[in-house]
Amino acid sequence: MALVELMLALAVIAVVLGTIAKIAGSQSAEQKALAEARTAKAAVNELRVIFQRQETFEALDLSTTIDIDLWPERNVTGPNTLANTWGGSITLAPDPAWPNNEVINIQWTEVAGDSCPTLATFPFGAERVSVNGNQVFNSGYMGVPTDLDMGAIGANCQGNDNTVTVWFAKDIR
């Protein structure tokens, strides 16, 4: 009888620990996304200060941002490469589609599905946000204004290979 009771107790403990692990995992996904977003927002704000006396972001490239230590060591994987917490890449560059190099974009690849909504909805103060190439927000600076589209974020943040792109204007609007 004692063996049966012990096995039941171990089964209950395993279920409780499994539930705790799931809860901790989802909190961890949110914390990862928040850390990535806060780092990017701080980098963009610093770039705006650095480039405030220049008309454009034309001279900006990723290696320069690495050289001036805008990114924590955890993200830097080489002289011109950044990795994100999910194992994908981070890119930052003036957007070639935008005239006069007044807009930069930051892109995260391979964003986990449970982190993607947090990253896409972070209050960056951005001009535009897309998930997997689908616009989910536009301030109006870069086209027709659209509110943050939670339905589109939910529909696009699937699996573990999501791409989140955020656009920033040179000057804070």
C-alpha positions as CSV (number, residue, x, y, z in Angstrom):
1,M,0.0,0.0,0.0
2,A,2.8,2.4,0.8
3,L,4.3,1.9,-2.7
4,V,1.0,2.8,-4.3
5,E,0.7,5.9,-2.1
6,L,4.2,6.9,-3.0
7,M,3.6,6.5,-6.7
8,L,0.4,8.6,-6.5
9,A,2.3,11.3,-4.6
10,L,5.0,11.3,-7.2
11,A,2.4,11.6,-10.0
12,V,0.8,14.5,-8.3
13,I,4.2,16.2,-7.9
14,A,5.0,15.6,-11.5
15,V,1.7,17.2,-12.7
16,V,2.3,20.2,-10.4
17,L,5.9,20.7,-11.6
18,G,4.7,20.3,-15.2
19,T,2.2,23.1,-14.7
20,I,4.7,25.3,-13.0
21,A,7.1,24.7,-15.9
22,K,4.5,25.7,-18.5
23,I,3.7,28.9,-16.5
24,A,7.4,29.8,-16.1
25,G,7.9,29.1,-19.8
26,S,5.2,31.5,-20.9
27,Q,6.5,34.2,-18.6
28,S,10.0,33.6,-19.9
29,A,8.8,34.1,-23.5
30,E,7.3,37.4,-22.6
31,Q,10.4,38.5,-20.7
32,K,12.6,37.5,-23.7
33,A,10.5,39.6,-26.0
34,L,10.5,42.6,-23.6
35,A,14.2,42.4,-23.2
36,E,14.7,42.4,-27.0
37,A,12.2,45.3,-27.5
38,R,13.7,47.4,-24.7
39,T,17.2,47.0,-26.1
40,A,16.1,48.0,-29.6
41,K,14.2,51.0,-28.4
42,A,17.2,52.2,-26.4
43,A,19.4,51.7,-29.5
44,V,17.1,53.7,-31.7
45,N,16.8,56.5,-29.2
46,E,20.6,56.7,-29.0
47,L,20.8,56.7,-32.8
48,R,18.4,59.6,-33.0
49,V,20.6,61.6,-30.6
50,I,23.8,60.7,-32.6
51,F,22.2,61.6,-35.9
52,Q,20.2,64.6,-34.8
53,R,22.5,67.0,-36.6
54,Q,22.4,65.0,-39.8
55,E,19.5,65.1,-42.2
56,T,19.4,61.4,-42.7
57,F,20.4,58.0,-41.5
58,E,22.4,57.5,-44.7
59,A,25.8,56.7,-43.0
60,L,24.2,54.2,-40.6
61,D,25.0,50.5,-40.9
62,L,24.8,47.6,-38.4
63,S,28.6,47.4,-37.9
64,T,28.6,51.0,-36.7
65,T,26.0,50.3,-34.1
66,I,28.0,47.3,-32.9
67,D,31.2,49.4,-32.8
68,I,29.7,52.1,-30.6
69,D,28.3,49.4,-28.3
70,L,24.6,50.0,-28.8
71,W,23.9,46.3,-28.4
72,P,24.6,44.1,-25.4
73,E,27.2,41.4,-25.8
74,R,24.5,38.7,-25.7
75,N,23.3,39.9,-29.1
76,V,26.7,40.5,-30.9
77,T,27.9,37.5,-32.8
78,G,30.4,39.1,-35.1
79,P,31.6,42.5,-36.4
80,N,28.5,42.9,-38.6
81,T,26.0,40.4,-37.1
82,L,23.5,40.3,-34.3
83,A,21.6,37.4,-33.0
84,N,18.3,37.5,-31.1
85,T,17.3,35.5,-28.1
86,W,15.4,32.9,-30.3
87,G,18.5,32.1,-32.4
88,G,17.5,34.3,-35.4
89,S,19.1,37.4,-36.6
90,I,18.6,41.1,-35.9
91,T,19.1,43.6,-38.7
92,L,19.1,47.3,-38.6
93,A,19.5,49.6,-41.6
94,P,18.0,52.6,-43.4
95,D,14.9,51.4,-45.3
96,P,15.7,51.5,-49.0
97,A,12.1,51.9,-49.9
98,W,11.9,55.2,-48.0
99,P,13.2,58.3,-49.7
100,N,16.1,60.2,-48.3
101,N,17.1,57.5,-45.7
102,E,14.9,59.1,-43.1
103,V,13.6,55.8,-41.8
104,I,15.4,52.8,-40.4
105,N,14.0,49.4,-39.7
106,I,14.9,46.7,-37.2
107,Q,14.0,43.2,-38.0
108,W,14.0,40.1,-35.8
109,T,13.9,36.7,-37.5
110,E,12.9,33.3,-36.0
111,V,10.8,34.9,-33.3
112,A,9.0,32.2,-31.2
113,G,5.2,32.2,-31.5
114,D,4.7,32.7,-27.8
115,S,7.0,35.8,-27.8
116,C,5.9,37.3,-31.1
117,P,2.7,39.1,-29.9
118,T,4.7,40.8,-27.0
119,L,7.4,42.0,-29.4
120,A,4.9,43.2,-32.0
121,T,2.8,45.1,-29.5
122,F,5.7,46.7,-27.6
123,P,5.2,50.5,-27.3
124,F,8.3,51.4,-29.4
125,G,7.0,54.7,-30.6
126,A,7.5,53.3,-34.1
127,E,6.1,54.5,-37.4
128,R,5.1,51.0,-38.6
129,V,5.2,47.3,-37.5
130,S,4.8,44.2,-39.5
131,V,4.7,40.5,-38.7
132,N,5.8,38.1,-41.4
133,G,5.5,40.9,-43.9
134,N,1.9,41.8,-42.9
135,Q,1.4,45.3,-41.6
136,V,-0.1,45.3,-38.1
137,F,0.4,49.0,-37.3
138,N,1.0,52.3,-39.1
139,S,1.2,55.7,-37.4
140,G,0.4,57.4,-40.7
141,Y,3.9,58.7,-41.3
142,M,4.5,55.9,-43.7
143,G,1.1,55.6,-45.4
144,V,-2.4,55.2,-44.3
145,P,-2.7,55.2,-40.5
146,T,-3.9,51.9,-39.0
147,D,-4.4,51.1,-35.3
148,L,-2.6,48.2,-33.8
149,D,-4.4,45.1,-35.3
150,M,-4.5,42.5,-32.6
151,G,-6.3,40.1,-34.9
152,A,-3.6,40.3,-37.5
153,I,-0.9,39.9,-34.9
154,G,-2.6,36.7,-33.5
155,A,-3.1,35.3,-37.0
156,N,0.5,36.0,-38.1
157,C,2.4,35.1,-34.9
158,Q,2.3,31.3,-35.5
159,G,5.0,28.7,-35.1
160,N,8.6,29.5,-34.2
161,D,9.8,31.2,-37.4
162,N,8.2,34.6,-37.3
163,T,9.7,37.8,-38.5
164,V,8.9,41.1,-36.8
165,T,9.9,44.3,-38.4
166,V,9.7,47.8,-36.8
167,W,10.2,51.1,-38.7
168,F,11.4,54.3,-37.0
169,A,11.6,57.8,-38.4
170,K,14.8,59.8,-37.9
171,D,13.0,62.3,-35.7
172,I,10.6,61.4,-33.0
173,R,7.1,62.3,-34.1
